[in-house]
């Protein structure tokens, strides 16, 4: 029954206009980041990577908030959840199914945005001048070995040199370029996307827990507060500590009992080509699963005690 609820929730989520609005809007912003990266003064590729990973996280956060509000809060308020709970379904199963459906929808969105990120990073960091190769193809220009060496940075297969079919040289450069990207840039980007998805999974479970009791507006405030405290708790604590003792105490407690999302933020490391060890990835995955379990337990308790009739 949990699987059926999750599949039904996923179908309902992808039919929401907000799902495609956020996915398409974020993809457009990621593409535009290549244009604005020119103002980074030598840090263009790092800006594209960092902005892309951050965009995937923010998009997942927005989807988690709006989808949890639309598929849980609305069903509770409109009493449509009773039609499911009248069957032999426990409330904990209902919450888990809703969470898995929302997480699956976020995963689909993340996969789309990840493909956009890979393409933008590859195009921006490619060492091959494809515009010259395309012009050579359309003009049937014969490419000489020295010309291919200059265009492909030594990656081209020179057996194609001298052939009037520049398309062969184009595919040779493309194959070598993709091979280089797959073994140098791709692994770290995948790790960054996985850590982003782990963070979104924690935030989605928190949004589901909040949606069992509060409205969408309050859910947005609570989940964004969790996101800000999880990333910038120490920063705000240093600001408040010198002005208000009460606020400092509250922030200290919040930063201790809430998940530290900064543990999962390695976008800057990936931007600077720092390798993230697999042992650290495993530890962060367990950390994320633990917090997801905590928030889902809280969601189940809150939902068990709520009157629906």
C-alpha positions in Angstrom: 0.0 0.0 0.0 2.9 2.4 0.7 4.2 1.8 -2.8 0.8 2.6 -4.3 0.5 5.8 -2.3 4.0 6.9 -3.4 3.3 6.2 -7.1 0.0 8.1 -6.9 1.7 11.0 -5.1 4.4 11.1 -7.8 1.9 11.2 -10.6 0.0 14.0 -8.8 3.2 15.9 -8.2 4.4 15.9 -11.8 1.0 17.1 -12.9 1.4 20.2 -10.8 2.3 23.3 -12.8 4.7 24.4 -10.1 6.8 21.3 -10.8 7.6 22.2 -14.4 7.8 25.9 -13.6 10.6 25.3 -11.1 12.4 22.7 -13.2 12.3 24.7 -16.5 13.0 28.0 -14.7 16.1 26.6 -12.9 17.4 25.0 -16.1 17.1 28.4 -17.9 19.0 30.1 -15.0 21.7 27.4 -15.2 22.2 28.1 -18.9 22.3 31.8 -18.3 25.0 31.4 -15.6 27.4 30.6 -18.5 26.7 34.1 -19.8 27.2 35.8 -16.5 30.3 33.7 -15.7 32.3 36.0 -17.9 32.3 38.6 -15.1 34.1 36.2 -12.7 37.5 37.3 -13.9 39.3 34.0 -14.3 36.9 31.9 -12.1 34.3 31.2 -14.9 34.3 27.4 -14.7 34.2 27.4 -11.0 31.2 29.8 -11.0 29.3 27.6 -13.4 29.8 24.5 -11.3 29.0 26.2 -8.0 25.9 28.0 -9.4 24.7 24.8 -11.0 24.9 22.7 -7.8 23.3 25.5 -5.7 20.5 25.8 -8.3 19.8 22.1 -8.1 19.6 22.3 -4.3 17.3 25.4 -4.2 15.0 23.9 -6.9 14.7 20.7 -4.8 13.9 22.7 -1.7 11.2 24.7 -3.5 9.7 21.5 -4.9 9.7 19.8 -1.6 7.9 22.7 0.1 5.2 23.3 -2.5 4.6 19.6 -3.3 4.3 18.6 0.3 1.8 21.4 0.9 -0.2 20.5 -2.2 -0.3 16.8 -1.8 -0.6 16.5 2.0 -1.9 19.7 3.5 -4.6 20.2 0.9 -5.7 16.5 1.2 -6.0 16.9 5.0 -7.9 20.2 4.8 -10.2 18.9 2.1 -10.8 15.6 3.9 -9.7 13.6 0.8 -7.1 11.8 3.0 -9.9 10.1 4.8 -10.7 8.1 1.6 -7.2 6.5 1.8 -7.1 6.1 5.6 -10.5 4.4 5.7 -8.8 1.4 4.1 -6.4 -0.8 6.1 -3.6 1.8 5.9 -1.7 3.1 8.9 -1.1 6.8 9.2 2.7 6.1 9.2 2.3 4.3 5.9 0.4 7.3 4.5 3.2 9.7 5.6 6.0 7.4 4.3 4.2 6.9 0.9 3.7 10.7 0.5 7.3 11.4 1.3 8.6 8.7 -1.1 6.3 10.1 -3.9 7.6 13.7 -3.3 11.2 12.5 -3.2 10.7 10.6 -6.5 9.3 13.8 -8.1 12.3 15.7 -6.8 14.6 13.0 -8.1 13.1 13.3 -11.6 13.6 17.1 -11.5 17.2 16.7 -10.2 18.0 14.3 -13.0 16.8 16.8 -15.6 18.8 19.6 -14.0 21.8 17.4 -13.6 21.8 16.7 -17.4 21.6 20.5 -18.0 24.5 21.0 -15.5 26.7 18.4 -17.2 26.1 19.9 -20.7 26.7 23.5 -19.6 29.9 22.5 -17.7 31.1 20.4 -20.6 30.5 23.1 -23.2 32.0 25.8 -21.0 35.1 23.9 -20.1 35.7 22.1 -23.4 39.2 22.6 -24.8 38.1 22.0 -28.4 37.0 24.9 -30.6 33.9 23.3 -32.1 32.9 26.5 -34.0 35.9 26.2 -36.2 35.3 22.5 -36.8 31.7 23.2 -37.8 32.8 25.9 -40.1 35.4 23.6 -41.6 32.7 20.9 -42.1 30.2 23.2 -43.9 32.9 24.7 -46.1 34.5 21.3 -46.7 37.8 22.7 -45.6 40.6 20.1 -45.5 42.1 19.9 -42.0 45.8 19.4 -41.8 47.6 17.7 -38.9 48.9 21.1 -37.6 45.4 22.6 -37.7 43.9 19.6 -35.9 46.6 19.8 -33.2 45.8 23.4 -32.6 42.0 22.9 -32.5 41.9 19.8 -30.4 44.7 20.4 -28.0 46.4 17.2 -29.1 43.3 15.1 -28.6 42.3 14.6 -32.2 43.0 11.4 -34.1 45.4 12.4 -36.8 44.5 9.5 -39.1 41.7 11.7 -40.3 44.1 14.5 -41.3 43.9 15.6 -44.9 40.4 14.2 -45.5 37.9 16.6 -46.9 35.3 15.1 -44.7 35.8 17.3 -41.6 33.0 15.5 -40.0 35.3 12.6 -39.2 37.7 15.0 -37.4 34.8 16.6 -35.6 33.7 13.2 -34.2 37.3 12.4 -33.2 37.6 15.6 -31.2 34.2 15.1 -29.7 35.0 11.5 -28.6 38.3 12.5 -27.0 36.7 15.5 -25.4 33.9 13.5 -23.8 36.4 10.9 -22.7 38.4 13.5 -20.9 35.3 15.0 -19.3 34.1 11.6 -18.1 37.3 10.8 -16.3 38.2 14.3 -14.9 35.1 16.4 -14.2 32.1 14.0 -14.3 32.9 12.0 -11.1 33.1 15.0 -8.8 30.0 16.5 -10.3 28.1 13.3 -9.7 29.2 13.4 -6.0 28.1 17.0 -5.7 24.6 16.2 -7.1 24.3 13.2 -4.8 25.1 15.4 -1.8 22.6 18.0 -3.0 20.0 15.3 -3.2 20.8 14.1 0.3 20.3 17.6 1.6 17.0 18.0 -0.3 15.9 14.6 1.2 16.3 16.0 4.7 14.5 19.2 3.9 11.7 17.3 2.1 11.2 15.1 5.2 11.0 18.3 7.4 8.5 19.8 4.9 6.4 16.7 5.1 6.4 16.8 8.9 5.4 20.4 8.9 2.7 19.9 6.3 0.8 17.5 8.6 0.0 20.3 11.0 0.6 23.8 9.4 -0.5 25.6 6.2 1.7 26.2 3.2 2.8 29.7 4.2 4.0 28.5 7.6 5.6 25.4 6.1 7.6 27.7 3.7 8.8 29.8 6.7 9.7 26.7 8.8 11.5 24.9 6.1 13.4 27.9 4.9 14.4 28.7 8.5 15.8 25.1 8.7 17.7 25.6 5.5 19.2 29.0 6.7 20.1 27.7 10.2 21.5 24.5 8.8 23.9 26.5 6.5 24.5 29.8 8.3 23.7 29.0 11.9 27.3 29.8 13.1 27.3 33.0 11.1 24.1 34.3 12.6 25.1 33.1 16.1 28.2 35.3 15.9 26.1 38.3 14.9 23.4 37.9 17.5 25.7 36.8 20.4 27.0 40.4 20.9 23.5 42.0 20.9 20.9 39.8 22.4 21.5 37.0 24.9 18.1 35.5 24.5 18.5 35.3 20.7 22.0 33.9 21.1 20.7 31.1 23.4 17.8 30.3 20.9 20.2 30.1 18.0 22.7 28.0 19.9 20.0 25.5 20.8 18.7 25.5 17.3 22.1 24.9 15.7 22.7 22.0 18.1 19.4 20.1 17.7 18.8 20.8 14.0 20.8 19.1 11.1 24.0 20.9 10.1 23.4 21.1 6.3 26.7 22.7 5.8 28.2 19.2 6.2 26.6 18.3 2.9 27.7 21.5 1.1 30.8 20.7 -0.9 30.0 22.8 -4.0 33.1 25.0 -3.4 35.3 21.9 -3.2 33.9 20.5 -6.4 34.4 23.9 -8.1 38.1 23.8 -7.2 38.5 20.2 -8.3 39.0 18.8 -4.8 38.3 15.1 -4.7 35.6 14.0 -2.2 36.6 10.6 -0.6 34.0 7.8 -0.9 34.3 7.2 2.8 33.1 10.7 3.4 30.3 10.2 1.0 29.2 7.1 2.9 29.3 9.0 6.2 27.2 11.9 4.8 24.7 9.5 3.3 24.2 7.8 6.7 23.9 11.2 8.3 21.2 12.2 5.9 19.3 8.9 6.3 19.4 9.4 10.1 17.8 12.8 9.9 15.2 11.7 7.4 14.2 8.9 9.8 13.9 11.5 12.6 11.7 13.9 10.7 9.5 11.1 9.3 9.1 9.8 12.9 8.1 13.3 14.0 5.7 13.5 11.0 4.1 10.1 11.9 3.6 11.2 15.5 2.1 14.5 14.6 -0.2 12.9 12.0 -1.3 10.2 14.4 -2.5 12.8 16.9 -4.4 14.9 14.4 -8.1 14.7 14.0 -9.2 14.4 10.4 -13.0 14.0 10.8 
